[in-house]
Amino acid sequence: MLRIRWATKLWAIGAVAVLAATGAALLPDDPYMRFATLDHTIQNRVRWIYERTHFDPAPIDIVVVGSSRIGAGVSAPRLEADLTRLGHPARTVNFSLPESGRDFNWVILQQVLATKHPRLIVISVAEKPSRFGHPAYKYVAPAADVVDPAYFGNLNYLTNLMYLPYRQLRLAAARLAPALFDLPAGFDPRRYRGSNDETTRSFQAADGHIVDRDHRVAKASLEAQVADYERGVRPALLGAAGADIEFGDDRIYTARMVAVARAAGARVVFLFLPYYTGPSTVQERAFYERFGRVIDASFVSSHDEWYSDYAHLNHDGAIVETDWLAPQIAAPMPEA
């Protein structure tokens, strides 16, 4: 008997593993169940977002997407009331989520446009975009999106792709026995949060406890937090010529979001909310202005009484900022 060389064995094992992983990645899943996998994490609002877009018949005219800065800074119920008072009624939702990553915003916007017809998309921007995609993207994005690297230099791509076969196997098994995986068998209207959700008073942490945002923080504490944050900030490394690689997540997925929004007849604006004492300049401003207006709310950064921590407004600050924002978007609001 011919001896099979170890190299051949290893290649065969590798080929079988790749084929098995590919087969697992191709397994179908239940999108609602996929969005429920983050129930016990800080991203627990994604399940409500899916329910609001797919099971609630109430329209959505304005959708706010982005990181927790805009979640803490824009009160959807208040904005809706302000716009009604200004003579521009619009059903408004804040679909922002903690942590940065434009790829996750892209996933959320796709859900909105699959079932609703918003007139305006408000996308949050920061003084500097992240170099990385969102850590929750691999859990919720459709399999085809996970397989697509989107841009050269995607630093999350391999870890996202490696997780996909396991995710699809787990979701396939959960469809047969959802209780074993602590996932819902289907939508239960009794646990639904309702058509609008206030994000500026509190949020639910990963361990389930409610974190209060309706408070002030001592100025000295805010200043210490800012100093800690700014020590970790790094300037652009590749310059303007390499921005599509270094900040590819923000650039590529922003362009995709704008393209699908425009195709659906929605207008896009960007909202800049700075951290406490943060700069009033937006590194990528010229890039965003290719697609829509940048609304600059940097006036809030000098008011320590409006912050619950260095990066997030408290409820009082959010009400001030939301009341200021309403007329900014009311006048050019497309009619329904």
Secondary structure, DSSP 4 states (H G I P E B T S, - for coil): -PPPPHHHHHHHHHHHHHHHHHHHHT----HHHHHHTTTTSTTTHHHHHHHHHHT--S--SEEEESSHHHHHH--HHHHHHHHHHTT----EEE---SS--HHHHHHHHHHHHHH---SEEEEEE-SS--SS--TTHHHHS-HHHHH---STT-TTHHHHHHHHHHHHHHHHHHHH-GGGGT--SS--GGG---S----SSEEE-TTSPEEE-SS---HHHHHHHHHHHHHT----SSTGGGHHHHTHHHHHHHHHHHHHHHHTT-EEEEEE-PPTT--S--TTHHHHTTTS-EEE-GGGGG-GGGBSSSSSB-HHHHHHHHHHHHHHHHTTPPP-
